[in-house]
Amino acid sequence: MTVVLVGVARVLPAAALPALRGAAAVYAGEGVDAEAWGAAPLSSFAPGPDVVLLTTDLSEPAARALVSAGSPVIRTPGAPLLDAVAVMDRLRSPGGCPWDAEQDHESLRQYLVEETYELLEAIEDGDRAALREELGDVLLQVLFHARIAGEDPSSPFGVDEVAADLVTKLVGRHPHVFSAGGDPAVRDAGTQQHRWEELKQAEKQRTSSLDGVATTQPAVALAAKLVQRAARAGLPADLLPTGDDTGSTLFAVAALAKLAGEDPETELRAVARAFAANVRAAERSARTAGLTTLTPTDWRTHWPT
């Protein structure tokens, strides 16, 4: 017996065709139109060696029982992405979610930033469960913005155009992978990174090595990115900002770290998070000792060693 996950987008996995052609019986499970698929209703289901169950939900009783018994599951790679698109479309359509329907690109900006930082935190914590969840939350932002963009009457585009542009970009910037003759300029990861920047600059017809750098990113990350781009263009280190003021000092530290191959934003975040952990540990220790207000001596006494 075989279970075929059709998905809410009603996409039939290509790998399921041999099983369907050789099936003694095909049954329509949860969410599947039996007549549309030429399948028998689940009410007449009878297990057998060449039986196929079509379903949109692996948690339905019949599908769950078959999977628990060891029946293989056939699904289309990426099909759940189409399901996610379908769900997003439903939420934004008439009769969907009132809150989702009211959102626009501007109102969603804060969530994109928040979800991105939550994903970053999951990566830093090495939390696999949180990583999976936060990747989904970031994906939601992409689907949400793409759906809103598709509703623009003046210049609409949707998730298909976004995905198509991404494919074009990835193929175009990896000629060593997708071109028949390869790319002699790419010999390792380092030369590939340099080649990527060359191809991007030619593709976008940029006139400055700094074009495309997002100036809204955190200041330490911004300083590091600017220095990285300028250094690749041959800027000598003696032209970096100098001075005794706080801004110049911070810029210099970020610049030197980046030129040394480090990521100052990541390094600073690690120190900041370790400091926060120490503060919380000292506060817990002090509360255990019955203290609610800490003097400098109390902080030193309860500070982790």
N, C-alpha and C positions, 0 to 999 in steps of 0.2 A: 504493500500500500504506500502511496505517495501523497504528501500534502503540498499543494502549490499555493504560495502566498500571492494573491492577486494584488492586494493593496487598494486603498481607497481611490487611487488614481486610475484603477481598472487597467493596469498594465500587466500583460501576460509575459512571464519570463520566457525568453527564447529557449532556455535549457529545459523547459517543461514540455516542449513540443513532442519529443520522442516518447515521453511517458504518456501523453494524451493520445498519441496515435496508436500506441499499443495497449491502451486501457480497455479492460473488459467493461468497465462502468466508470462514469464521471459524475460526481455529486457536487451540488452547489451548497456551500456552507454559508456562514455568517457574511452578510453584505454582498453576496453574489447573486445576480439575476440568472436563475436557472435557465429560463427561455433564451436569453441573450447569448449564453455560453453553450447552449445545447446540452445542458447537464440535467441530471435527475434531481428532484428536491431531496433535501437532507432527511426528510421524513421516511424516505424509502431506502435509506442507507443500509447496505449490507457489506460487511468486511470481506475482502477477498485478495488474492495475490496480485492482481493487476488493477486494483481500484485506485482512483485518483480523487482527492477531495480538494476543491477550489475554495479558498476562504480569504477574507480580508483581515481576519483576527485569529492569531494562533492561540489565543486564550479561550476561544469558544470550546465547549465540552468535547465535541467530536474531534477537533484538531488537536486539542490538548491530550486526549486519550491516545491518538495515533502517534504523536510525537513522543509521549512517555513510553510507548511500546517500541520505539526505535524506528518508526517510519521516517524516511528522509524528507527534508523540507527543501523545496526549490523556490528560490526567490531571485528577482532581478537585482544585481548590484546597483545601488543608487535608487532603487524604487522607493524606499522610504523618503528620499528627498522629494520625489514627486508627491508623495503623500503630504509632506510638510507644506509644499506649495499649495496643494489643494485645500488644506486646513486654513492656511493664511488667507486664501481667496474667499473661503466661506466666512471667515471672521469679518472681512472688510465688505462683504456683499450685503445687500438689503436683507434684513432679518438676522443678521449676524450679531456681533458684539457692539453695543453702542460706544463703548470706550475706544475700541480699536478703530471704529469708523471715524472718530473725531480727531485722530492723531495725524500729524504731518511731519515732514522732515525736521522741522525746528523743534517740535515738542518731543521728538524721540532722541534728540542729541544726547541728553543727560543719561539716558538708558544705555546708549551705545558706549559711552565712556565708562559707566558703572560696570557693565557686563564685561568689558575688556579688562578692567582692573581685577574683577573677580576671577576671570580666567587666568590672569597673570599670577594671582595669589595661589590658585590651585596648582599651577606649574611649580611655583616656588616651594609649596608645601609638599609636593610629590604626592598629592591626593588624587588617585586615579578616578574614584567615584565623582569627586567634585570636578575634575578635568572634563569628564564625559558630559556632565550636566552643564557646565559653563560653556563648553563648545556649542552645545545646543542653543544656549541663550544668545550667544553671539550670532549663530546662524539665523535665529529668529529675527535679529535686527536687520540682517541682510535681506531676508524674505520680506520683512515689513517695509523697508525702504523701497525695494524693487516693486512691490505691489502699489505703493503710493505713487511711484514714478510712472507706473503704467496708466494711472488715472489722469495724468497731466494732459489736458487737451491740446496744448501747444507743441509739446515735444515728448510724447510718451515713449517709454521703454520699460520692459519688464525683466523678470528673472531670466528669461531665455536669452535676451540680448546681453545681459550681464555675464551669463555663463559663456556665451559665444565669444564675447570680447576677451574673456579670460583664457579660453582655449587658444584663440589667435595669438594672444600675448605669450603664453607659455611655449607654444610651438615655435613662434618667431624668435624667441630669445634663447632657445635651446637648439640651434642648428646642428650642434655636435650629436644630438640625439635623433632629431627628426629629419635632417637632410641626408640624402643618399651619400653625398661625398664627405659628410662630417664637417668639422670646423677645426683646422689645424691650430687655430689660436687658443683652443681650449685643451689643456694638458692635465689640469688638476682642479681642485675646488677653488684655489686662489685665482687662477687664470680665468675660470668660469665667472667668478664674481666681477672681475675687471671687464670681461667681454659683455656681461649683462649690462653694465653701466654704459659701455660704448654703444651697444645696440639700442638701449633706451634713449640715450641722448640723440642718436640719429633718427630714431623713430618719432620722437616728440619734437624734433627740430629745436632743441634747446640751445640757447646762446650763452648760458652761464652754467658752471659746474654746480651751482647752488639751486638751480631751477628744480622745482618739485619737492623741496624740503618743506615739510609741514612746520610752520612757525608756531602753531598752537600746542605742540607737544611740550612736556615738562622741560624746564630751562636747562637742566643738566643734560638731558637727552638731546635737546636742540643744539647745545654747544658742541657736544660730541659729534653729532651728525654733520654740522657745518664744517668742523675741522677735518673730519674724514673725507668729505667731498672735496674740500679745498686742497688737502694733501694729495689726493689722487690726481688733481689737476696740476701738481707740482709746486704748490705754494710753500715757500721755505718757512721753517718754524719760527724764525726771528721776526716774522711779520704778524705773529699772533698777538692779541691784545695783552698789554702789560699795564701794571699799576698796582698801587697798594690798597685800593678800595676793595670792598667785599666782592662786588661783581667781577672785577678783573681777576681777583684771586681765585674765585670759584671757577671762572672760565679757564684759567690756566691749569688748574688741577684736572678739570674734565678733559681738556685738550691733551695734556701729557698722558693721561690714562688711556685715552683712545688711541693715540699714536703708539702706545706701548702694547696695543692689542687687547686692551681690557674694555669692558663696558661700564663706564662710570655710573650710569643710572642703576644698573643691576647691583654694582658694588655698594652704592650708597643705600639702596633699598634694603640690602641684606644687613648692613650695619644698623639702619633705622629699625628694622623689625627685631633684631637682637636686642637693641636698646629697649624697645617697647616690652619685650618679653621679660627683661630684667626689672623694669619698673613694676610690672604686674606681679612678678614673683616677690619683690620686696614688699609691696602693698599686702599681698596675701599673708606673708610671714608676719608683718606688723599686726594685721587683724587677729591672727592666731594668738599673738602676744597681748591682745586686748587694747591695742592702740588704734585710734581713729584719726589722729592728726600726727604727722611725722615731722620731727625737727631734723636738721641736717645730720645730727648724731644718729638719730633713729634710722635715717635713710642708709647711712654707712653701715650700721649694725645689721640691718636686714638685707643689704644688697647681696645678690648671689656672688659666690666666689668661684 
